[in-house]
């Protein structure tokens, strides 16, 4: 994602300063709880099917949250009506989060109905909020049929046989994606600083939930050297994920969006944030699963499910950045792609090594890749300034 130009060139236009509001942060907490519940969904079923289903449920939750991020970026939320509707959506989102572990069980209707309410309220509030902005209103009306159709399909998925549920929900997501692609040229007002801040905050809150998972995982450990080492290694993993995102990528993402023309901002924000931030959050969730399994028995070999969660988590996380960079500057992030491949191979291949050692080795790979990238980018920035 990061490249010399976004890092050294100041924005050419001046945007009205806007910060994430307290109600948005409150709203995000409900959805991060849903992200955390996906971890529980994986731990209940660590088969290949279980991982795929968890990724699907997270994709649905992520899409719902992202739709609200777009909405609050475009409308005035500092009024009573909007707040009341958002509180209603939060209540529905809380029910949805509570039902995530049962999404593929007999009580899936609780998840589906709550998800449907969240999505319909978003479309309704979005349309009402931009009623005085003709360009955005037209774009919203073009997108609304797709989002409503996706919501109804998702609702139906909660009542079908569990063997077919994943396919129905996958169809719902496909409708959402196709819908956003069909309105790519529509007029969307995107406030770069606020938009980037919302997504950066959801990432850091997700990282915070990983720390909570680590803390819970240590509750049964005896307070000894092994305990101390395990906590340090697991926490180092969260710190490495933070470094990989916030050292350059978060800043570069905002500057790229700010430097884009008004017409290009919509598609760029859709791709970099809505689409390519999903693997970043999914990777964090998978890492939380791996860290929790490591801390349960740090001196025993990490289970197969734990190794796959670790390898896939780091690989998916790093590939998300590679997608962002290619989308913005059409350059391949070789450091991160190489680290993704090595992390996956090592995590899966170290089947007889102590869990804490496996976790530590993979974390070292990620840290080295980010350190190499950081050094290279700083050299390039110095050369540009000198030239």
Buried (B, 14 or more C-beta within 10 A) or exposed (E): BBBBBBBBEEBEEEEEEEEBBEBBEEBBEBBBBBBBBBBBBBBBBBEEEBBEBBBBBBBBBBBBBBBBBBBBBBBEBEEEEBEEBBEBBBBBBBBBBBBBBBBBEEEBBBBBBBBBBBBBBBBBBBBBBBEEBEEBBBBBBEBBEBBBBBBBBBBBBBEBEEEEBBEBBBBBBEBBBEBBEEBEEBBBBBBBBBBBBBBBBBBBBBBEBBBEBBEEBBEEBEEEEBBEBBBEBBBBBBBBBBBBBBBBBBBBBBBBBBBBEEEEBBBBBBBBBBBBBBBBBBBBBBBBBBBBBBBBBBEEBBBEBBBBBBBBBBBBBBBBBBBBBBBBBEEEBEBBBBBBBBBBBBBBEBEEBBBBBBBBBBBBBBBBBBBBBBEEBEEBBEEEEEE
